[in-house]
Amino acid sequence: MNKIFLFISLFIYSTAFSQELFVFTEPASNMPAKSLGFRNMNGFFFEKDNKLNYHNMPELMWGINKKWMIHAQGFISNRQEGGFETEGGSLYAKYRFFSEDAKQSHFRMALFARASKNRADIHQDEIETMGHNTGYEAGFIATKLLHKVAINSTISYERAFDNKPNYKFPPTQSNSAMNYTLSVGKLMLPKIYTSFNQTNVNLMFELIGQRLNGNQKSFLDMGPSIQFIVKSQARFDIGFRQQLYSTMERTAPNGFILKFEYLFFNVFK
């Protein structure tokens, strides 16, 4: 009976949610309840002097139940003198408060929050608590799945503080911002689903923007990506982020993202 239940759970997870696991943003849906996951993100971004800016962000994820999930993430990069350094980390929580299900479609809404600690230098106008700034972010996510196409949108408020112990937030810069995203993903393969052993292939296109509250500076990026989900547990993402426009100072806006993720189902009984 347990094996039958596990198969059904994996089948539902793979067919209903695979194409809404976005590369640059989080969907309103949660990972399966009582599961653990490990994710590792590698960012390769190019600074103006062609220096390669590398960020590694290992992440542990816990699906508490169908409504709650939490992430713990570390920040490692080569930006500081002397090679790779651990610069900080963050805690992320998501609460899914609305679900509407129909045949081959559903609609989800969720609230999320992130709190981060970072000790790296503050080197740009852009506020990013996932890897650059000490601070917090809180926002709203809505996701619509219709057969093989998923549409996802987020809006959030983000606030930055001093990167202690050595770096104060510059008083000439805005320390808060509004973020907004729009993502579209489509399940390309398999054409017909027969087993959770089949590899799913998803194509995605995302828009990521920010507007600073203090001085109204803003940017907009695009992020095309491809995603592979193997046996409903292993996930590989390849994405490219390209700045479309910006009125703020950004050190390294363009580059590649490589992600690996693995889920362990029913870890907690």
Sine and cosine of phi, psi and omega as CSV:
sin_phi,cos_phi,sin_psi,cos_psi,sin_omega,cos_omega
0.00,0.00,-0.66,0.75,0.01,-1.00
-0.89,0.45,-0.61,0.79,0.02,-1.00
-0.92,0.40,-0.62,0.78,0.04,-1.00
-0.91,0.42,-0.68,0.73,0.01,-1.00
-0.89,0.45,-0.66,0.75,0.00,-1.00
-0.90,0.43,-0.67,0.74,0.01,-1.00
-0.88,0.48,-0.70,0.71,0.01,-1.00
-0.88,0.47,-0.67,0.74,0.00,-1.00
-0.89,0.46,-0.70,0.71,0.00,-1.00
-0.91,0.41,-0.63,0.78,0.00,-1.00
-0.89,0.45,-0.73,0.69,0.01,-1.00
-0.90,0.44,-0.68,0.73,-0.01,-1.00
-0.88,0.47,-0.71,0.71,-0.08,-1.00
-0.94,0.35,-0.68,0.73,-0.07,-1.00
-0.98,0.18,-0.56,0.83,-0.13,-0.99
-1.00,-0.03,-0.50,0.87,-0.18,-0.98
-0.90,-0.44,-0.20,0.98,-0.15,-0.99
-0.88,0.48,-0.63,0.78,-0.07,-1.00
-0.99,0.11,0.12,0.99,0.11,-0.99
-0.88,-0.48,0.38,0.92,0.17,-0.99
-1.00,-0.09,1.00,0.02,-0.15,-0.99
-0.98,0.19,0.34,-0.94,-0.11,-0.99
-1.00,0.08,-0.70,0.72,-0.08,-1.00
-0.99,-0.16,-0.22,0.98,-0.03,-1.00
-0.69,-0.73,0.24,-0.97,0.06,-1.00
-0.98,-0.18,0.63,-0.77,0.09,-1.00
-0.99,0.13,0.13,-0.99,0.05,-1.00
-0.97,0.26,-0.40,0.92,0.05,-1.00
-0.95,0.33,0.47,-0.88,0.02,-1.00
-0.97,-0.23,0.27,-0.96,0.17,-0.99
-0.92,0.39,0.31,-0.95,-0.04,-1.00
-0.83,0.55,0.58,-0.81,-0.01,-1.00
-0.90,0.44,0.53,-0.85,0.06,-1.00
0.89,0.45,0.44,0.90,0.00,-1.00
-0.90,-0.43,0.34,-0.94,0.11,-0.99
-0.87,-0.50,0.52,-0.86,0.04,-1.00
-0.63,-0.77,0.48,-0.88,0.10,-0.99
-0.85,-0.52,0.72,-0.70,0.02,-1.00
-0.74,-0.68,0.64,-0.77,0.08,-1.00
-0.76,-0.65,0.86,-0.51,0.01,-1.00
-0.95,-0.30,0.74,-0.68,0.05,-1.00
-0.87,-0.49,0.86,-0.51,0.01,-1.00
-0.93,-0.37,0.80,-0.60,0.02,-1.00
-0.88,-0.47,0.98,-0.21,-0.07,-1.00
-0.88,-0.48,0.48,-0.88,-0.15,-0.99
-0.94,-0.35,0.87,-0.49,0.05,-1.00
-0.98,0.21,0.16,-0.99,-0.10,-1.00
-0.88,0.47,-0.48,0.88,0.03,-1.00
-1.00,-0.02,0.28,0.96,0.03,-1.00
0.94,0.33,0.17,0.99,0.11,-0.99
-0.94,0.35,0.67,-0.74,0.03,-1.00
-0.99,0.14,0.86,-0.51,0.00,-1.00
-0.98,-0.19,0.94,-0.34,-0.08,-1.00
-0.95,-0.31,0.76,-0.65,0.08,-1.00
-0.82,-0.57,0.73,-0.68,0.10,-0.99
-0.88,-0.47,0.77,-0.63,-0.08,-1.00
-0.75,-0.67,1.00,0.06,0.08,-1.00
-0.95,0.32,0.55,-0.84,-0.15,-0.99
-0.57,-0.82,0.72,-0.69,0.10,-0.99
-0.95,-0.32,0.75,-0.66,-0.11,-0.99
-0.83,-0.56,0.61,-0.79,-0.03,-1.00
-0.73,-0.68,0.88,-0.48,0.12,-0.99
-1.00,0.03,0.99,-0.12,-0.10,-0.99
-0.92,0.39,-0.79,0.61,0.09,-1.00
-0.44,-0.90,-0.19,-0.98,-0.08,-1.00
-0.94,0.35,-0.26,0.97,-0.02,-1.00
-0.98,-0.22,-0.50,0.87,-0.13,-0.99
-0.87,-0.49,0.64,-0.77,0.21,-0.98
-0.55,-0.83,0.47,-0.88,0.02,-1.00
-0.72,-0.69,0.49,-0.87,0.04,-1.00
-0.81,-0.59,0.57,-0.82,0.21,-0.98
-0.85,-0.53,0.79,-0.61,-0.17,-0.99
-0.73,-0.68,0.62,-0.79,0.08,-1.00
-0.95,-0.31,0.41,-0.91,-0.02,-1.00
-0.86,-0.51,0.87,-0.49,0.04,-1.00
-0.77,-0.63,0.71,-0.70,0.03,-1.00
-0.47,-0.88,0.14,-0.99,0.03,-1.00
-0.96,-0.29,0.30,0.95,-0.07,-1.00
-0.94,0.34,-0.52,0.85,-0.06,-1.00
-0.99,0.17,0.43,-0.90,0.06,-1.00
-0.90,0.43,0.67,-0.75,0.04,-1.00
0.98,-0.20,0.10,1.00,0.08,-1.00
0.98,-0.20,-0.43,-0.90,-0.09,-1.00
-0.95,0.30,0.67,-0.74,0.04,-1.00
-0.64,-0.77,0.55,-0.84,0.16,-0.99
-0.99,0.16,0.90,-0.44,-0.13,-0.99
-0.99,-0.15,-0.30,0.95,-0.01,-1.00
0.32,-0.95,-0.40,-0.92,-0.02,-1.00
-0.16,-0.99,0.04,-1.00,-0.02,-1.00
-0.50,-0.87,0.34,-0.94,0.17,-0.98
-0.88,-0.47,0.71,-0.70,-0.05,-1.00
-0.79,-0.61,0.68,-0.73,0.04,-1.00
-0.72,-0.69,0.60,-0.80,0.02,-1.00
-0.72,-0.69,0.70,-0.71,0.01,-1.00
-0.85,-0.52,0.92,-0.40,0.04,-1.00
-1.00,0.05,0.91,-0.40,-0.12,-0.99
-0.96,-0.30,-0.13,0.99,-0.02,-1.00
-0.60,-0.80,0.70,-0.71,0.07,-1.00
-0.63,-0.78,0.73,-0.68,0.09,-1.00
-0.73,-0.68,0.89,-0.46,-0.11,-0.99
-0.91,-0.41,0.62,-0.79,0.11,-0.99
-0.59,-0.81,0.05,-1.00,-0.02,-1.00
-0.92,0.40,0.85,-0.52,0.02,-1.00
0.87,0.49,0.41,0.91,0.07,-1.00
-0.37,-0.93,0.39,-0.92,0.16,-0.99
-0.34,-0.94,0.24,-0.97,0.02,-1.00
-0.70,-0.71,0.75,-0.67,-0.03,-1.00
-0.78,-0.62,0.54,-0.84,0.16,-0.99
-0.71,-0.70,0.58,-0.82,-0.06,-1.00
-0.51,-0.86,0.37,-0.93,0.15,-0.99
-0.93,-0.36,0.54,-0.84,0.01,-1.00
-0.62,-0.78,0.35,-0.94,0.05,-1.00
-0.50,-0.87,0.55,-0.84,0.04,-1.00
-0.71,-0.70,0.68,-0.73,0.13,-0.99
-0.83,-0.55,0.77,-0.64,-0.13,-0.99
-0.77,-0.64,0.48,-0.88,0.12,-0.99
-0.80,-0.60,0.78,-0.63,-0.04,-1.00
-0.59,-0.81,0.63,-0.78,-0.01,-1.00
-0.90,-0.44,0.20,0.98,0.01,-1.00
-0.97,0.23,0.21,-0.98,0.04,-1.00
-0.94,0.34,0.50,-0.87,0.03,-1.00
-1.00,-0.06,0.94,-0.35,-0.25,-0.97
-0.83,-0.55,0.14,0.99,-0.03,-1.00
-0.41,-0.91,0.28,-0.96,0.06,-1.00
-0.94,0.33,-0.60,0.80,-0.03,-1.00
-0.84,0.54,0.69,-0.72,0.08,-1.00
-0.99,-0.15,0.82,-0.57,-0.01,-1.00
-0.58,-0.82,0.98,-0.19,-0.02,-1.00
-0.98,0.20,-0.09,1.00,0.11,-0.99
-0.99,-0.15,0.96,0.27,0.12,-0.99
0.87,-0.49,-0.22,0.98,-0.07,-1.00
-0.79,-0.61,-0.71,0.70,-0.14,-0.99
-0.92,-0.40,0.57,-0.82,0.28,-0.96
-0.97,0.26,0.70,-0.72,-0.01,-1.00
0.37,-0.93,-0.40,-0.92,-0.01,-1.00
-0.57,-0.82,0.33,-0.94,0.08,-1.00
-0.64,-0.77,0.64,-0.77,0.04,-1.00
-0.61,-0.79,0.65,-0.76,-0.05,-1.00
-0.22,-0.97,-0.22,-0.98,-0.15,-0.99
-0.78,-0.63,0.63,-0.77,0.01,-1.00
-0.79,-0.61,0.65,-0.76,0.14,-0.99
-0.75,-0.67,0.73,-0.68,-0.03,-1.00
-0.73,-0.68,0.77,-0.64,0.07,-1.00
-0.89,-0.46,0.82,-0.57,0.09,-1.00
-0.93,-0.36,0.81,-0.58,0.04,-1.00
-0.77,-0.64,0.98,-0.19,-0.04,-1.00
0.85,0.52,-0.96,-0.27,-0.07,-1.00
-0.97,-0.25,0.10,1.00,-0.04,-1.00
-0.89,-0.45,0.73,-0.68,0.05,-1.00
-0.86,-0.52,0.68,-0.74,0.07,-1.00
-0.85,-0.52,0.77,-0.64,-0.10,-1.00
-0.74,-0.67,0.65,-0.76,0.04,-1.00
-0.63,-0.78,0.61,-0.80,0.05,-1.00
-0.73,-0.68,0.44,-0.90,0.18,-0.98
-0.62,-0.78,0.67,-0.74,-0.08,-1.00
-0.48,-0.88,0.35,-0.94,0.12,-0.99
-0.95,-0.30,0.70,-0.71,-0.03,-1.00
-0.75,-0.66,0.68,-0.73,-0.05,-1.00
-0.76,-0.65,0.72,-0.70,-0.01,-1.00
-0.93,-0.36,0.52,-0.85,0.05,-1.00
-0.82,-0.57,-0.13,-0.99,0.08,-1.00
-0.90,0.44,0.62,-0.79,0.16,-0.99
-1.00,0.00,0.99,0.13,-0.07,-1.00
-0.95,0.32,0.49,-0.87,0.22,0.98
-1.00,-0.08,-0.13,0.99,-0.23,-0.97
-0.95,-0.32,-0.29,0.96,-0.18,-0.98
-0.83,-0.56,0.90,-0.44,0.09,-1.00
-1.00,0.06,0.54,-0.84,0.03,-1.00
-0.93,0.37,0.77,-0.64,-0.07,-1.00
-0.88,0.48,0.79,-0.61,-0.02,-1.00
-0.92,0.38,-0.27,0.96,0.01,-1.00
-1.00,0.10,-0.12,0.99,-0.03,-1.00
-0.96,-0.29,0.41,-0.91,0.10,-0.99
-0.96,0.27,0.75,-0.67,-0.03,-1.00
-0.98,-0.18,0.20,0.98,0.06,-1.00
-0.58,-0.82,0.39,-0.92,-0.08,-1.00
-0.42,-0.91,0.34,-0.94,0.19,-0.98
-0.95,-0.31,0.76,-0.66,0.02,-1.00
-0.94,-0.35,0.50,-0.86,0.04,-1.00
-0.50,-0.86,0.59,-0.81,0.01,-1.00
-0.65,-0.76,0.43,-0.90,0.14,-0.99
-0.63,-0.77,0.83,-0.56,-0.08,-1.00
-0.77,-0.64,0.61,-0.79,0.07,-1.00
-0.75,-0.66,0.75,-0.66,0.03,-1.00
-0.72,-0.70,0.54,-0.84,0.02,-1.00
-0.70,-0.71,0.72,-0.70,0.10,-1.00
-0.97,0.23,0.90,-0.43,-0.05,-1.00
-1.00,-0.07,-0.64,0.76,0.01,-1.00
-0.66,-0.76,0.56,-0.83,0.02,1.00
-0.98,0.20,0.41,-0.91,0.05,-1.00
-0.94,0.35,-0.62,0.78,0.05,-1.00
-0.80,-0.60,0.79,-0.61,-0.07,-1.00
-1.00,0.00,0.84,-0.55,0.00,-1.00
-0.82,-0.57,-0.34,0.94,-0.07,-1.00
-0.35,-0.94,0.52,-0.86,0.05,-1.00
-0.96,0.27,-0.06,1.00,0.09,-1.00
-0.98,0.18,-0.20,0.98,0.03,-1.00
-0.95,0.32,0.59,-0.81,0.07,-1.00
-0.99,0.12,0.79,-0.62,0.07,-1.00
-1.00,-0.04,0.66,-0.75,0.05,-1.00
-0.85,-0.52,0.85,-0.52,-0.01,-1.00
-0.88,-0.47,0.67,-0.74,0.14,-0.99
-0.94,-0.33,0.62,-0.78,-0.09,-1.00
-0.64,-0.77,0.43,-0.91,0.13,-0.99
-0.63,-0.78,0.79,-0.61,-0.08,-1.00
-0.77,-0.64,0.56,-0.83,0.14,-0.99
-0.92,-0.40,0.77,-0.64,-0.05,-1.00
-0.79,-0.61,0.85,-0.53,-0.05,-1.00
-0.72,-0.70,0.34,-0.94,0.05,-1.00
-0.54,-0.84,0.60,-0.80,0.11,-0.99
-0.76,-0.65,0.83,-0.55,0.00,-1.00
-0.97,0.25,0.70,-0.71,-0.07,-1.00
-0.96,0.27,-0.53,0.85,-0.12,-0.99
-0.98,0.22,-0.61,0.79,-0.09,-1.00
-0.80,-0.60,0.04,1.00,0.06,-1.00
0.92,0.40,0.25,0.97,0.13,-0.99
-0.93,0.37,0.45,-0.89,-0.08,-1.00
-0.45,-0.89,0.22,-0.98,0.15,-0.99
-0.52,-0.85,0.30,-0.95,0.11,-0.99
-0.62,-0.79,0.80,-0.60,0.03,-1.00
-0.90,-0.44,0.39,-0.92,0.18,-0.98
-0.90,-0.43,0.47,-0.88,-0.03,-1.00
-0.61,-0.79,1.00,0.04,0.14,-0.99
-0.97,0.25,0.52,-0.85,-0.05,-1.00
-0.36,-0.93,0.29,-0.96,0.12,-0.99
-0.77,-0.63,0.56,-0.83,-0.11,-0.99
-0.69,-0.73,0.66,-0.75,0.05,-1.00
-0.85,-0.52,0.77,-0.64,0.06,-1.00
-0.88,-0.47,0.88,-0.48,-0.12,-0.99
-0.95,-0.30,0.85,-0.53,0.05,-1.00
0.81,0.59,0.51,0.86,0.09,-1.00
0.90,0.43,0.14,0.99,-0.06,-1.00
-0.81,-0.58,-0.61,0.79,-0.02,-1.00
-0.98,-0.19,0.67,-0.74,-0.06,-1.00
-0.74,-0.68,0.73,-0.68,0.03,-1.00
-0.82,-0.57,0.80,-0.61,-0.01,-1.00
-0.86,-0.51,0.66,-0.76,0.14,-0.99
-0.76,-0.65,0.88,-0.48,-0.04,-1.00
-0.68,-0.73,0.41,-0.91,0.06,-1.00
-0.80,-0.60,0.79,-0.62,0.00,-1.00
-0.95,-0.32,0.80,-0.59,-0.07,-1.00
-0.77,-0.64,0.79,-0.62,0.05,-1.00
-0.94,0.34,0.77,-0.64,0.08,-1.00
-1.00,0.00,-0.67,0.74,0.12,-0.99
-0.35,-0.94,0.34,-0.94,0.05,-1.00
-0.33,-0.94,0.65,-0.76,0.14,-0.99
-0.93,-0.38,0.18,0.98,0.01,-1.00
-0.86,-0.50,0.28,-0.96,0.04,-1.00
-0.98,0.19,0.84,-0.54,0.05,-1.00
-0.73,-0.68,0.78,-0.63,-0.13,-0.99
-0.95,0.32,-0.72,0.70,-0.09,-1.00
-0.54,-0.84,0.98,0.19,-0.10,-0.99
-0.98,0.18,-0.37,0.93,-0.13,-0.99
-0.95,-0.32,0.68,-0.74,0.04,-1.00
0.17,-0.98,-0.10,-0.99,-0.08,-1.00
-0.96,-0.28,0.51,-0.86,0.11,-0.99
-0.85,-0.52,0.78,-0.63,0.13,-0.99
-0.86,-0.51,0.80,-0.60,-0.01,-1.00
-0.79,-0.61,0.58,-0.81,0.17,-0.98
-0.77,-0.63,0.68,-0.73,-0.01,-1.00
-0.64,-0.77,0.60,-0.80,0.06,-1.00
-0.66,-0.75,0.72,-0.70,-0.03,-1.00
-0.95,-0.32,0.62,-0.79,0.13,-0.99
-0.91,-0.42,0.93,-0.37,-0.09,-1.00
-0.99,0.13,0.51,-0.86,0.12,-0.99
0.79,0.62,0.67,0.74,0.06,-1.00
-0.93,0.37,-0.62,0.79,0.00,-1.00
-0.96,-0.29,0.83,-0.56,-0.03,-1.00
-0.99,0.15,0.00,0.00,0.00,0.00
